[in-house]
Amino acid sequence: MTTTSIRKNLVLIGAGSAMFTRGLVQHLIADGGEWELCLVDINAEHLDIATRLSQRLIEMNEAPITVRAAEDRQELLAGADAVVACIGVGGRRAWEQDVFIPRQFGIAQPVGDTYMPGGISRALRMVPPMVEIANDVAKLCPQAIFINYSNPMSIICRAIRQATPAPVVGLCIGVKEVHDYLARFIEVPAEALWSAAIGVNHLTWITELRYQGQDAWPLVRQKMAEKPEVVAKNPVSWDLFQVFDAFPAVLDRHVVEFFPGWHGQQGYHGRTLGVDAISFEAVIEWGDKIFERMANEAYGFVPLAKESEAGEHSQLVEILRAVWSDANRFYSINLPNTGQASNLPLGAVLEGTTLVNASGFHPLNFGALPPGITAILQRVIGVQELTAAAALNGDYHLLVQALLAEGHVFTRQQAEALADALLTAQQQWLPRFHH
């Protein structure tokens, strides 16, 4: 009996995601194995759309996949082989407030889901429900592989590890995307290029790049002179590479948020981040259109698209199969620091190159990271620790500290005013702050 012929049960929590479910189903179909796919979403309309679309895709491909659905995850968790969370508390409308409110304070964010005031605000909504999910996983299916895709990745995984016994791991496609980007840049096959990376999610540093057994960084530097037009599209990331001798993932869209002072309201080449540079509104509009298309396909108003865009889901089935088949494969995984970076805090959630096989997830040991990268990551991890504690405890004082420590807020008065504005706007999602 082959590995793919053994029926596996996968529970997807947050199935109404515009960006995840369709692609996951198509990867399950391509896998060819037998699956029981259990879809969970607290929004009945979104769950219905996800369920109908999944069933249509499965029927079109005559795949050996059954679908169950429930608004209450506790109905479906028992017996799960894998549990995947991709929830977004408050959806895109709440996400908009994470970005729009800081704009009123002169703070420009292109994404606002990981760091800066927007990422801190998002964490306050996301951490408590994710901790509840983790407790249910630990109780009802402790044998399951528990994977988080939700942002802010590092803070969520850290809070879960602190507050529950659930051994969550975090997955993000970003480092692989930058690996592939660098392979295209130096014009070699991505599968022939070796990279090793360490950092925190969305600021993971590719410290080693090798091609045919040789250091590939000299070739990268050569191509920088030959391809200035490529470099100009992500100027901050390439600047950081030249300063720190490691390449940051995931390019400027995320990386700029970790460097207060590098940019400002007009600091990104005379443009405003999130507005006319790396437009936030465009991302939101794209997400709304993706979900609208998903609904139209689910109800048969438009034909089913044969393929989905590549995205976060693209490595999930491959990683699960690596565990279940005892393959030895390397991926970028978010795990607690148990020594893989000896000069960063133990327990901090680091995203690093990790060997995956049947005995679990084994991160590579990078030893002591270079002083410059270490200084930056220590600052970021400190803010993540403050934010996780604020979210877990509903602690206003720690929230203000996190906003000040992050670096885009400069006075106590500004930090308190911004905290008040964010808490007021997101009040319905923050019961620990509003009793």
MITORGU-977878 format. One line per field, with one value per residue (C-alpha): residue number from 1; residue in three letters; x, y, z. Coordinates in Angstrom, 1 decimal, decimal comma. Layout:
N
pos: NUM / ...
code: Ala / ...
X: X / ...
Y: Y / ...
Z: Z / ...
# end
This chain:
435
pos: 1 / 2 / 3 / 4 / 5 / 6 / 7 / 8 / 9 / 10 / 11 / 12 / 13 / 14 / 15 / 16 / 17 / 18 / 19 / 20 / 21 / 22 / 23 / 24 / 25 / 26 / 27 / 28 / 29 / 30 / 31 / 32 / 33 / 34 / 35 / 36 / 37 / 38 / 39 / 40 / 41 / 42 / 43 / 44 / 45 / 46 / 47 / 48 / 49 / 50 / 51 / 52 / 53 / 54 / 55 / 56 / 57 / 58 / 59 / 60 / 61 / 62 / 63 / 64 / 65 / 66 / 67 / 68 / 69 / 70 / 71 / 72 / 73 / 74 / 75 / 76 / 77 / 78 / 79 / 80 / 81 / 82 / 83 / 84 / 85 / 86 / 87 / 88 / 89 / 90 / 91 / 92 / 93 / 94 / 95 / 96 / 97 / 98 / 99 / 100 / 101 / 102 / 103 / 104 / 105 / 106 / 107 / 108 / 109 / 110 / 111 / 112 / 113 / 114 / 115 / 116 / 117 / 118 / 119 / 120 / 121 / 122 / 123 / 124 / 125 / 126 / 127 / 128 / 129 / 130 / 131 / 132 / 133 / 134 / 135 / 136 / 137 / 138 / 139 / 140 / 141 / 142 / 143 / 144 / 145 / 146 / 147 / 148 / 149 / 150 / 151 / 152 / 153 / 154 / 155 / 156 / 157 / 158 / 159 / 160 / 161 / 162 / 163 / 164 / 165 / 166 / 167 / 168 / 169 / 170 / 171 / 172 / 173 / 174 / 175 / 176 / 177 / 178 / 179 / 180 / 181 / 182 / 183 / 184 / 185 / 186 / 187 / 188 / 189 / 190 / 191 / 192 / 193 / 194 / 195 / 196 / 197 / 198 / 199 / 200 / 201 / 202 / 203 / 204 / 205 / 206 / 207 / 208 / 209 / 210 / 211 / 212 / 213 / 214 / 215 / 216 / 217 / 218 / 219 / 220 / 221 / 222 / 223 / 224 / 225 / 226 / 227 / 228 / 229 / 230 / 231 / 232 / 233 / 234 / 235 / 236 / 237 / 238 / 239 / 240 / 241 / 242 / 243 / 244 / 245 / 246 / 247 / 248 / 249 / 250 / 251 / 252 / 253 / 254 / 255 / 256 / 257 / 258 / 259 / 260 / 261 / 262 / 263 / 264 / 265 / 266 / 267 / 268 / 269 / 270 / 271 / 272 / 273 / 274 / 275 / 276 / 277 / 278 / 279 / 280 / 281 / 282 / 283 / 284 / 285 / 286 / 287 / 288 / 289 / 290 / 291 / 292 / 293 / 294 / 295 / 296 / 297 / 298 / 299 / 300 / 301 / 302 / 303 / 304 / 305 / 306 / 307 / 308 / 309 / 310 / 311 / 312 / 313 / 314 / 315 / 316 / 317 / 318 / 319 / 320 / 321 / 322 / 323 / 324 / 325 / 326 / 327 / 328 / 329 / 330 / 331 / 332 / 333 / 334 / 335 / 336 / 337 / 338 / 339 / 340 / 341 / 342 / 343 / 344 / 345 / 346 / 347 / 348 / 349 / 350 / 351 / 352 / 353 / 354 / 355 / 356 / 357 / 358 / 359 / 360 / 361 / 362 / 363 / 364 / 365 / 366 / 367 / 368 / 369 / 370 / 371 / 372 / 373 / 374 / 375 / 376 / 377 / 378 / 379 / 380 / 381 / 382 / 383 / 384 / 385 / 386 / 387 / 388 / 389 / 390 / 391 / 392 / 393 / 394 / 395 / 396 / 397 / 398 / 399 / 400 / 401 / 402 / 403 / 404 / 405 / 406 / 407 / 408 / 409 / 410 / 411 / 412 / 413 / 414 / 415 / 416 / 417 / 418 / 419 / 420 / 421 / 422 / 423 / 424 / 425 / 426 / 427 / 428 / 429 / 430 / 431 / 432 / 433 / 434 / 435
code: Met / Thr / Thr / Thr / Ser / Ile / Arg / Lys / Asn / Leu / Val / Leu / Ile / Gly / Ala / Gly / Ser / Ala / Met / Phe / Thr / Arg / Gly / Leu / Val / Gln / His / Leu / Ile / Ala / Asp / Gly / Gly / Glu / Trp / Glu / Leu / Cys / Leu / Val / Asp / Ile / Asn / Ala / Glu / His / Leu / Asp / Ile / Ala / Thr / Arg / Leu / Ser / Gln / Arg / Leu / Ile / Glu / Met / Asn / Glu / Ala / Pro / Ile / Thr / Val / Arg / Ala / Ala / Glu / Asp / Arg / Gln / Glu / Leu / Leu / Ala / Gly / Ala / Asp / Ala / Val / Val / Ala / Cys / Ile / Gly / Val / Gly / Gly / Arg / Arg / Ala / Trp / Glu / Gln / Asp / Val / Phe / Ile / Pro / Arg / Gln / Phe / Gly / Ile / Ala / Gln / Pro / Val / Gly / Asp / Thr / Tyr / Met / Pro / Gly / Gly / Ile / Ser / Arg / Ala / Leu / Arg / Met / Val / Pro / Pro / Met / Val / Glu / Ile / Ala / Asn / Asp / Val / Ala / Lys / Leu / Cys / Pro / Gln / Ala / Ile / Phe / Ile / Asn / Tyr / Ser / Asn / Pro / Met / Ser / Ile / Ile / Cys / Arg / Ala / Ile / Arg / Gln / Ala / Thr / Pro / Ala / Pro / Val / Val / Gly / Leu / Cys / Ile / Gly / Val / Lys / Glu / Val / His / Asp / Tyr / Leu / Ala / Arg / Phe / Ile / Glu / Val / Pro / Ala / Glu / Ala / Leu / Trp / Ser / Ala / Ala / Ile / Gly / Val / Asn / His / Leu / Thr / Trp / Ile / Thr / Glu / Leu / Arg / Tyr / Gln / Gly / Gln / Asp / Ala / Trp / Pro / Leu / Val / Arg / Gln / Lys / Met / Ala / Glu / Lys / Pro / Glu / Val / Val / Ala / Lys / Asn / Pro / Val / Ser / Trp / Asp / Leu / Phe / Gln / Val / Phe / Asp / Ala / Phe / Pro / Ala / Val / Leu / Asp / Arg / His / Val / Val / Glu / Phe / Phe / Pro / Gly / Trp / His / Gly / Gln / Gln / Gly / Tyr / His / Gly / Arg / Thr / Leu / Gly / Val / Asp / Ala / Ile / Ser / Phe / Glu / Ala / Val / Ile / Glu / Trp / Gly / Asp / Lys / Ile / Phe / Glu / Arg / Met / Ala / Asn / Glu / Ala / Tyr / Gly / Phe / Val / Pro / Leu / Ala / Lys / Glu / Ser / Glu / Ala / Gly / Glu / His / Ser / Gln / Leu / Val / Glu / Ile / Leu / Arg / Ala / Val / Trp / Ser / Asp / Ala / Asn / Arg / Phe / Tyr / Ser / Ile / Asn / Leu / Pro / Asn / Thr / Gly / Gln / Ala / Ser / Asn / Leu / Pro / Leu / Gly / Ala / Val / Leu / Glu / Gly / Thr / Thr / Leu / Val / Asn / Ala / Ser / Gly / Phe / His / Pro / Leu / Asn / Phe / Gly / Ala / Leu / Pro / Pro / Gly / Ile / Thr / Ala / Ile / Leu / Gln / Arg / Val / Ile / Gly / Val / Gln / Glu / Leu / Thr / Ala / Ala / Ala / Ala / Leu / Asn / Gly / Asp / Tyr / His / Leu / Leu / Val / Gln / Ala / Leu / Leu / Ala / Glu / Gly / His / Val / Phe / Thr / Arg / Gln / Gln / Ala / Glu / Ala / Leu / Ala / Asp / Ala / Leu / Leu / Thr / Ala / Gln / Gln / Gln / Trp / Leu / Pro / Arg / Phe / His / His
X: 0,0 / 1,5 / 1,4 / -1,1 / -3,5 / -3,9 / -6,9 / -5,9 / -8,2 / -7,4 / -9,3 / -9,1 / -10,2 / -11,0 / -12,2 / -13,9 / -10,5 / -10,5 / -6,8 / -6,4 / -9,2 / -9,4 / -5,7 / -5,5 / -8,3 / -6,6 / -3,3 / -5,2 / -6,7 / -3,2 / -1,8 / -4,0 / -4,5 / -7,7 / -8,6 / -11,4 / -11,4 / -13,2 / -14,1 / -14,7 / -15,7 / -17,8 / -19,4 / -22,2 / -22,3 / -18,5 / -18,6 / -21,3 / -19,3 / -16,1 / -18,0 / -19,8 / -16,7 / -14,7 / -17,3 / -17,6 / -13,8 / -13,7 / -16,6 / -15,0 / -11,8 / -13,5 / -11,1 / -11,3 / -12,0 / -14,9 / -16,0 / -17,6 / -18,3 / -19,3 / -19,3 / -18,2 / -14,7 / -15,2 / -17,6 / -14,8 / -11,4 / -11,5 / -9,4 / -7,7 / -4,3 / -3,6 / -5,2 / -4,6 / -5,6 / -5,9 / -8,4 / -8,6 / -10,6 / -12,8 / -11,8 / -10,6 / -12,8 / -11,0 / -7,7 / -8,4 / -8,7 / -5,2 / -3,8 / -6,2 / -6,1 / -2,3 / -2,4 / -4,2 / -1,1 / 1,3 / 2,3 / 2,4 / 2,0 / 2,0 / 0,7 / 0,1 / -0,4 / 2,9 / 4,7 / 4,2 / 1,0 / -1,1 / 0,5 / 0,2 / -3,5 / -4,1 / -2,3 / -4,8 / -7,7 / -5,9 / -4,2 / -7,1 / -9,1 / -6,0 / -5,2 / -8,8 / -8,3 / -4,9 / -6,5 / -9,2 / -6,5 / -4,5 / -7,7 / -9,4 / -6,6 / -3,3 / -1,7 / -2,5 / 0,1 / -1,0 / -0,1 / -0,8 / -0,8 / -2,5 / -0,6 / 1,1 / 2,7 / 5,5 / 3,3 / 0,5 / 2,8 / 4,7 / 1,4 / 0,1 / 3,4 / 3,3 / -0,4 / -1,2 / 0,4 / -0,2 / 3,0 / 2,0 / 4,3 / 4,0 / 4,2 / 4,8 / 5,7 / 7,7 / 11,2 / 10,7 / 9,4 / 12,6 / 14,7 / 13,0 / 13,4 / 17,1 / 17,4 / 15,7 / 18,0 / 21,2 / 19,6 / 19,9 / 17,2 / 15,6 / 15,9 / 19,7 / 20,2 / 20,7 / 19,7 / 19,6 / 17,6 / 17,0 / 15,0 / 11,4 / 8,5 / 8,6 / 12,1 / 14,0 / 17,6 / 19,0 / 22,5 / 23,7 / 23,3 / 25,1 / 25,1 / 27,0 / 28,8 / 30,0 / 29,1 / 26,5 / 26,7 / 29,5 / 27,2 / 24,3 / 26,5 / 27,6 / 24,0 / 23,1 / 25,3 / 23,8 / 20,2 / 19,7 / 16,0 / 15,3 / 17,1 / 15,2 / 11,9 / 12,8 / 15,4 / 15,2 / 15,8 / 18,8 / 20,2 / 19,9 / 21,7 / 24,6 / 24,7 / 24,3 / 25,6 / 22,4 / 19,2 / 15,9 / 12,7 / 10,0 / 11,1 / 10,1 / 6,4 / 7,0 / 10,6 / 10,2 / 7,9 / 10,7 / 12,9 / 11,5 / 13,4 / 14,3 / 11,2 / 8,6 / 5,4 / 7,4 / 10,4 / 10,0 / 11,5 / 9,1 / 6,1 / 3,8 / 4,0 / 0,6 / -0,8 / 1,1 / 3,9 / 2,9 / -0,8 / -2,7 / -6,0 / -5,0 / -4,4 / -7,8 / -9,5 / -7,8 / -8,9 / -12,5 / -12,5 / -11,0 / -13,7 / -16,4 / -15,0 / -14,9 / -18,6 / -19,6 / -17,8 / -19,3 / -22,9 / -22,3 / -22,6 / -19,3 / -17,3 / -14,7 / -11,2 / -8,9 / -6,0 / -5,5 / -2,7 / 0,3 / 0,1 / 0,5 / -1,1 / 1,4 / 3,8 / 1,3 / 0,4 / 4,1 / 5,2 / 2,5 / 3,6 / 7,2 / 6,2 / 3,9 / 6,3 / 9,5 / 11,1 / 14,0 / 13,2 / 14,0 / 11,5 / 11,3 / 9,4 / 8,4 / 9,5 / 10,6 / 14,3 / 15,9 / 19,4 / 19,2 / 20,3 / 22,4 / 22,5 / 18,7 / 16,2 / 15,3 / 11,6 / 11,3 / 9,6 / 12,1 / 11,6 / 14,4 / 15,5 / 14,2 / 14,6 / 11,2 / 10,7 / 8,6 / 10,2 / 9,1 / 10,6 / 14,4 / 15,6 / 19,2 / 21,7 / 23,0 / 25,0 / 25,6 / 24,1 / 26,1 / 26,0 / 24,0 / 21,3 / 21,2 / 20,6 / 17,7 / 16,1 / 16,4 / 14,5 / 11,8 / 11,5 / 11,2 / 8,2 / 6,7 / 7,0 / 5,3 / 2,5 / 1,9 / 1,7 / -0,6 / -2,9 / -3,0 / -3,8 / -5,7 / -3,0 / -3,2 / 0,0 / 2,0 / 0,2 / 1,5 / 5,0 / 4,8 / 3,8 / 6,7 / 9,2 / 8,3 / 9,7 / 7,1 / 5,6 / 7,7 / 5,9 / 3,8 / 0,9 / 1,0 / 1,2 / -1,7 / -3,8 / -3,1 / -3,8 / -7,1 / -8,1 / -7,2 / -9,0 / -12,1 / -12,2 / -11,7 / -13,8 / -16,1 / -13,1 / -11,3 / -13,3 / -10,1 / -9,7 / -13,4 / -15,4
Y: 0,0 / 3,4 / 6,4 / 8,2 / 5,3 / 5,6 / 7,9 / 11,1 / 13,5 / 17,2 / 19,9 / 23,4 / 26,1 / 29,4 / 27,7 / 30,8 / 32,3 / 33,8 / 33,0 / 29,5 / 26,9 / 26,7 / 26,2 / 23,6 / 21,6 / 21,6 / 20,4 / 17,6 / 16,6 / 16,7 / 14,6 / 11,7 / 10,3 / 9,6 / 12,5 / 13,5 / 17,3 / 18,9 / 22,5 / 24,9 / 28,5 / 30,5 / 32,4 / 30,2 / 32,0 / 31,7 / 28,1 / 27,3 / 28,9 / 27,0 / 23,7 / 24,1 / 25,1 / 22,2 / 19,7 / 21,1 / 20,9 / 17,3 / 16,2 / 17,8 / 15,8 / 12,6 / 12,7 / 10,3 / 13,1 / 13,5 / 16,8 / 17,5 / 21,0 / 22,5 / 26,0 / 24,3 / 22,9 / 20,6 / 18,5 / 17,7 / 17,7 / 14,2 / 11,8 / 14,5 / 13,7 / 17,4 / 20,6 / 23,8 / 27,3 / 30,2 / 32,3 / 36,1 / 37,6 / 40,4 / 39,7 / 42,4 / 45,1 / 44,8 / 44,6 / 47,9 / 49,6 / 48,2 / 50,3 / 53,3 / 54,3 / 54,5 / 56,6 / 59,3 / 59,4 / 59,8 / 56,1 / 54,5 / 50,7 / 48,6 / 45,5 / 45,9 / 42,2 / 41,4 / 44,3 / 48,1 / 49,3 / 47,4 / 44,0 / 44,7 / 45,6 / 42,4 / 40,3 / 41,5 / 40,1 / 36,9 / 35,6 / 34,7 / 32,8 / 30,9 / 30,0 / 28,6 / 26,6 / 25,3 / 24,1 / 22,2 / 20,6 / 19,5 / 18,1 / 16,4 / 15,4 / 15,7 / 13,4 / 15,7 / 17,9 / 21,4 / 24,1 / 27,8 / 30,1 / 33,1 / 36,4 / 37,7 / 34,3 / 34,7 / 36,3 / 33,8 / 30,8 / 32,3 / 32,9 / 29,4 / 27,8 / 29,9 / 29,4 / 25,9 / 22,4 / 22,4 / 22,0 / 24,4 / 25,0 / 27,9 / 27,8 / 30,6 / 30,4 / 33,6 / 32,2 / 29,8 / 32,6 / 34,6 / 31,5 / 31,2 / 34,9 / 34,8 / 31,7 / 33,6 / 36,6 / 34,6 / 32,5 / 29,0 / 26,4 / 26,9 / 23,2 / 23,4 / 26,3 / 25,6 / 28,3 / 28,4 / 31,1 / 32,2 / 35,0 / 35,8 / 35,5 / 38,1 / 39,1 / 35,9 / 36,3 / 34,0 / 33,7 / 31,0 / 30,6 / 27,9 / 26,7 / 23,5 / 23,5 / 27,1 / 30,3 / 32,0 / 35,4 / 36,7 / 35,8 / 37,6 / 40,7 / 40,5 / 40,3 / 43,4 / 45,4 / 43,8 / 44,1 / 47,4 / 47,5 / 44,3 / 45,8 / 49,0 / 47,2 / 46,2 / 48,8 / 48,4 / 44,6 / 45,0 / 47,8 / 45,5 / 42,7 / 45,0 / 46,2 / 42,9 / 40,4 / 38,3 / 38,7 / 39,4 / 37,7 / 38,6 / 41,5 / 45,2 / 44,6 / 43,1 / 44,0 / 47,8 / 47,5 / 46,3 / 49,3 / 52,5 / 55,6 / 53,9 / 55,3 / 57,8 / 59,4 / 60,3 / 58,2 / 55,4 / 57,2 / 60,1 / 58,0 / 57,0 / 53,3 / 51,6 / 54,3 / 55,0 / 52,5 / 48,9 / 49,8 / 48,4 / 49,2 / 47,2 / 44,1 / 44,5 / 45,0 / 41,9 / 39,8 / 41,0 / 40,1 / 36,6 / 35,9 / 37,2 / 34,8 / 32,0 / 32,6 / 32,7 / 29,5 / 27,8 / 28,6 / 27,8 / 31,4 / 31,2 / 28,2 / 26,6 / 27,8 / 24,8 / 26,2 / 28,5 / 31,0 / 29,8 / 30,8 / 29,9 / 26,5 / 25,3 / 23,5 / 22,2 / 18,8 / 18,3 / 18,9 / 16,6 / 13,9 / 14,4 / 13,6 / 10,7 / 9,1 / 9,7 / 11,7 / 13,9 / 17,3 / 20,9 / 23,7 / 27,0 / 26,4 / 28,6 / 27,0 / 28,0 / 28,8 / 25,8 / 26,8 / 27,2 / 30,9 / 30,8 / 34,6 / 35,1 / 34,4 / 30,8 / 30,2 / 33,0 / 31,8 / 31,8 / 31,0 / 28,8 / 26,1 / 22,8 / 19,1 / 17,4 / 13,7 / 11,2 / 12,1 / 15,7 / 19,1 / 19,5 / 23,1 / 23,6 / 25,1 / 28,5 / 29,1 / 32,8 / 35,1 / 38,1 / 41,1 / 43,4 / 40,8 / 39,8 / 43,5 / 43,9 / 40,5 / 41,1 / 44,4 / 42,7 / 39,7 / 42,1 / 43,8 / 40,4 / 39,3 / 42,5 / 42,1 / 38,4 / 39,2 / 42,2 / 40,1 / 37,1 / 39,3 / 42,2 / 44,5 / 48,1 / 49,1 / 46,4 / 47,5 / 51,0 / 49,7 / 47,6 / 50,5 / 52,6 / 49,8 / 49,1 / 52,4 / 54,2 / 56,0 / 58,6 / 59,8 / 58,4 / 60,7 / 59,4 / 55,8 / 56,1 / 58,0 / 55,4 / 52,5 / 54,1 / 54,6 / 51,0 / 49,5 / 51,6 / 50,6 / 46,9 / 46,8 / 44,0 / 41,7 / 42,5 / 41,1 / 40,9 / 44,7 / 45,6 / 44,0
Z: 0,0 / -1,0 / 1,3 / -0,9 / -0,7 / 3,1 / 3,7 / 5,6 / 7,4 / 7,1 / 9,0 / 7,5 / 10,0 / 8,3 / 5,1 / 3,9 / 3,1 / -0,4 / -0,7 / 0,5 / 0,1 / -3,6 / -4,0 / -1,2 / -2,8 / -6,1 / -4,5 / -2,7 / -6,1 / -7,7 / -4,8 / -6,0 / -2,5 / -0,6 / 1,7 / 4,1 / 3,9 / 6,9 / 6,4 / 9,3 / 9,3 / 11,8 / 8,9 / 7,6 / 4,2 / 3,7 / 4,8 / 2,3 / -0,5 / 0,4 / 0,6 / -2,7 / -4,5 / -3,0 / -4,0 / -7,5 / -8,0 / -6,6 / -8,8 / -11,9 / -11,3 / -10,0 / -7,0 / -4,1 / -1,6 / 0,7 / 2,2 / 5,6 / 6,9 / 10,2 / 11,9 / 15,2 / 14,8 / 17,8 / 15,6 / 13,1 / 15,0 / 16,5 / 14,4 / 12,4 / 10,9 / 10,2 / 11,3 / 9,3 / 10,5 / 8,1 / 10,0 / 9,6 / 12,5 / 11,2 / 7,6 / 5,2 / 6,7 / 10,1 / 8,3 / 6,6 / 10,0 / 10,9 / 8,1 / 7,7 / 11,4 / 11,6 / 8,4 / 10,4 / 12,6 / 9,6 / 9,6 / 6,1 / 5,9 / 2,7 / 4,4 / 8,1 / 9,0 / 10,6 / 12,2 / 12,7 / 14,4 / 12,0 / 12,8 / 16,5 / 16,1 / 14,1 / 16,7 / 19,4 / 17,4 / 16,2 / 19,3 / 21,6 / 19,0 / 17,9 / 21,4 / 21,8 / 18,5 / 19,8 / 23,1 / 21,1 / 19,0 / 22,0 / 23,6 / 20,6 / 18,2 / 20,0 / 17,4 / 14,5 / 12,8 / 13,7 / 11,2 / 11,3 / 8,2 / 9,8 / 10,4 / 12,3 / 12,1 / 14,7 / 17,4 / 17,0 / 17,1 / 20,1 / 22,0 / 21,3 / 22,5 / 25,7 / 26,5 / 25,3 / 25,0 / 21,2 / 19,2 / 16,4 / 13,5 / 11,1 / 7,4 / 4,9 / 1,2 / 1,2 / 1,6 / -1,2 / -3,4 / -2,8 / -3,4 / -6,8 / -7,4 / -6,8 / -9,0 / -11,9 / -11,1 / -11,6 / -14,4 / -12,9 / -12,1 / -8,7 / -7,9 / -8,5 / -6,1 / -2,3 / 0,1 / 3,9 / 5,8 / 9,4 / 10,9 / 11,8 / 9,4 / 6,7 / 7,7 / 7,1 / 6,0 / 3,3 / 4,7 / 2,4 / -1,4 / -3,3 / -6,9 / -8,0 / -4,7 / -5,0 / -3,2 / -5,4 / -3,8 / -6,2 / -9,1 / -7,5 / -7,1 / -10,7 / -11,9 / -9,8 / -12,1 / -15,1 / -14,1 / -12,4 / -13,5 / -11,4 / -8,4 / -8,7 / -8,1 / -4,6 / -3,6 / 0,2 / 0,0 / -2,3 / -0,1 / 3,0 / 1,1 / 0,4 / 4,0 / 5,8 / 3,3 / 3,5 / 1,5 / 3,3 / 2,4 / 1,5 / -0,6 / -0,1 / 0,4 / 3,8 / 4,6 / 4,6 / 7,6 / 9,9 / 9,3 / 10,9 / 9,6 / 6,3 / 4,9 / 5,9 / 4,5 / 1,4 / 2,0 / -0,5 / -3,5 / -3,1 / -2,9 / 0,0 / 1,1 / 1,0 / -1,3 / -4,5 / -3,6 / -2,9 / -2,7 / 0,2 / -1,4 / -4,4 / -2,2 / -0,5 / -3,8 / -5,2 / -2,2 / -2,6 / -6,3 / -5,5 / -3,0 / -5,4 / -8,1 / -5,5 / -4,7 / -8,4 / -9,1 / -6,0 / -7,1 / -10,8 / -12,1 / -13,9 / -15,1 / -12,8 / -13,4 / -14,0 / -12,1 / -9,1 / -8,6 / -6,7 / -3,0 / 0,6 / 0,1 / -2,5 / -0,1 / 2,4 / 0,9 / 0,0 / 3,6 / 5,0 / 2,6 / 3,7 / 7,2 / 6,4 / 3,9 / 6,0 / 3,2 / 4,1 / 2,7 / 3,5 / 4,0 / 5,7 / 9,0 / 12,0 / 15,2 / 18,7 / 19,0 / 20,7 / 19,7 / 15,9 / 16,5 / 19,7 / 20,2 / 19,9 / 22,8 / 23,5 / 22,7 / 20,2 / 17,1 / 14,3 / 10,6 / 9,5 / 7,1 / 8,5 / 7,7 / 7,7 / 8,0 / 10,0 / 13,3 / 12,9 / 12,2 / 12,7 / 12,2 / 11,0 / 13,6 / 12,4 / 15,5 / 16,4 / 13,7 / 12,5 / 14,9 / 12,5 / 11,8 / 15,4 / 16,5 / 14,2 / 15,1 / 18,8 / 18,4 / 16,4 / 18,7 / 21,7 / 20,1 / 19,3 / 22,9 / 24,1 / 21,6 / 22,4 / 26,1 / 25,5 / 23,3 / 25,7 / 28,7 / 27,3 / 28,7 / 27,6 / 29,2 / 27,3 / 24,1 / 24,5 / 25,2 / 22,0 / 19,9 / 21,3 / 21,0 / 17,4 / 16,3 / 14,2 / 17,2 / 18,9 / 22,1 / 24,9 / 23,9 / 20,3 / 21,4 / 23,7 / 21,2 / 18,5 / 20,9 / 21,9 / 18,2 / 17,2 / 20,3 / 19,6 / 15,9 / 16,6 / 19,8 / 18,7 / 18,1 / 21,4 / 24,4 / 26,5 / 26,2 / 26,4 / 29,1
# end
